[in-house]
Amino acid sequence: MPEISDNIALRCTDIHRYLGQGEGRVHVLRGVSFEAKRGEVYAIVGPSGCGKSTLLYLLGLLDRPDSGEIWINGHLMSNSVDEARTAARGEHIGFVFQFHFLMLEFTALENVMMPMRKLGKLTPAQMVDRAKMLLNDVGLGEKTHRLATQLSGGEQQRVAIARALANQPSIILADEPTGNLDVKNSALVFDLMTRLAKESGQAIILVTHNPEIAGRCDSVRPMRDGLFV
Amino acid sequence: MSPTLRIAFRFLTAKKRAMLMSLSCIILGVGLFIVTQATTSGFEDYFIKTILGTNGAIRIEDKIQETMRTLAAKGATGDSSFMIAQREGRKYVEGIEEPKQVISALKEFDNVAAVSEVLHGPAMMRSSFKGESVRAYGINLEDHLRVSDLRQQIVEGSLEDFRSSPSGALIGKVISERLLLSVGDWFILEASDKTGRQSRRYRVSAIYETGVADIDRSRVYLNMSECRSLLRKPTGASFIQVSLFEKDRAPQDALRIEDVIHYSARSWQEREKSWLEVFRALRFSTAITVSVFILIAGLAMFNTLAMMVMEKTKDIAILRSMGYTRQDISRVFLWQAAIVLVIGTVVGMALGALVTYSVSQVRISIRGIFATDTFIVAWSLWHYVAAVLTAVIMVMVASLVPSRRAARLEPGDVIRGTAQ
């Protein structure tokens, strides 16, 4: 077992992942190793199809590697059962996706409360208070009761960030969080995400095509053909 | 409220039109199931009430007399003998020779409520208009009222007149119309035996209607002593009619009675087997027909949920990424089915009760195997339980497939866009 420092929130070693079947089977990740420290912001950059998003989903326990190990806060999760992976996602990992993925039938407040309701650590009143605080932090304090459909793209992404932070996870994984936003909103969302995460000592790993965003991260890891270069 | 129920409720209200379709099918299915069961059971129950009220729960008649043969056996400890029944020598004896003894024995059975001896025989009934073949039934009125609904079946005249007048007679509605007889009119009954023919005059004390066409056309009740004189049968009885406290125990009681008194005893279920089978078949066939509605409700629910799973794959993925388990995802969809099911069955039961009541008010004249002037319905909790159970099974089974499919979705595949 590799030695895990308390400061390391996430570590993966020698990750291999194939996608597709038969003749279309592609070796997407070819032995990737990576670690992320708390309070640091990491950018994974590279051309389309190099395996950035695939790596992110593996690190977020949304997918299983064909081989290799993934450690979350000192616990080996790569081969754990579905229940343990699901519980780890709820407690330790927050996701921000390019297309927001808000639940459209729910208000901004309800979307932010969704992970808290599942974790069940707070009382309903505490959940409401925390969700309002997070929405206030992302500048949407006035729009807490708006349905997701009544928010702009930038606002939806800010709600998604608030939702990712809801359970105070130690790791934030963001897949092109600014990819669908204009320049102004991109900068706003990035600043917000990094500020809130750094304040609470979270490791942020983001996949981006945006060199400006990548340049403002603590560490940039370029990828090509399934490997860090 | 659990998080999954909250999500289910919101998903449900967002798909109002599709869910209303499933809801309508459940309401119709449950409602119609209840109505059809209420009407078919209603007629069946009324038929049973009619046959119990006319011919009783058990009828004791005729005797099969066993011929016993003694067999001797020789053993180490001495000689012995035993009796065996001999099939070849069985003797058929028509009617009941010693009715008083049989009645006395019957009263020892704990389920026997009352007994009435009846003597009957063929006769020709003549009015001033014309003549018809009938059967004269001699009864002891008080005994017979205890084993039948004769009192409730009187439609004209009174039993009091029959009780006080030896020449009084109770005739069926059909024969009264055929012979143009009214209460107070006189008629002649002619009966013949080996010694000759004899005729006697009787007066119509009352007219009854059982609704059973055969009975109302052919049965003429006389006081027992009058009937004995007419048929020249001073002793014995044709049969003994028995009423029971628990009518459903009739087949078992009939078997025990046969064992004890050695007369043939036929329960109402055995006598009316053909009609009862018809009613049973009718009830099953209507239940199957109406279950098709509930099956359609199940299919509608399946369709709605399957569509929703396809539309909500991203929501499912995001819920899974937040820590919602596969069971949680499955519950989100099962809750939706359950909510629609609860509303559907409650409204369906109310609709069923309302339509059942409305049907019971419909005027319809039926004569033949019973007499009624309104639609007969049966109010039974079991109709509601059966309707709800059928709906629950069909809708929940139909909902399992899409909910399991939703639970099996891999969030990574959905987000990557490769979910199957």
Interface residues (C-beta under 8 A of the other chain):
Chain A: L19 S53 T54 Y57 L58 G60 L62 D63 D82 E83 T86 A87 R89 G90 E91 I93 F95 F97 F99 F101 M103 E105 F106 M114 P115 R117 K118 L119 R163 N167 D175
Chain B: P3 R6 I7 R10 F11 T13 A14 K314 D315 A317 I318 L319 R320 S321 M322 G323 Y324 T325 R326 D328 E410 P411 G412 D413 I415 R416 T418
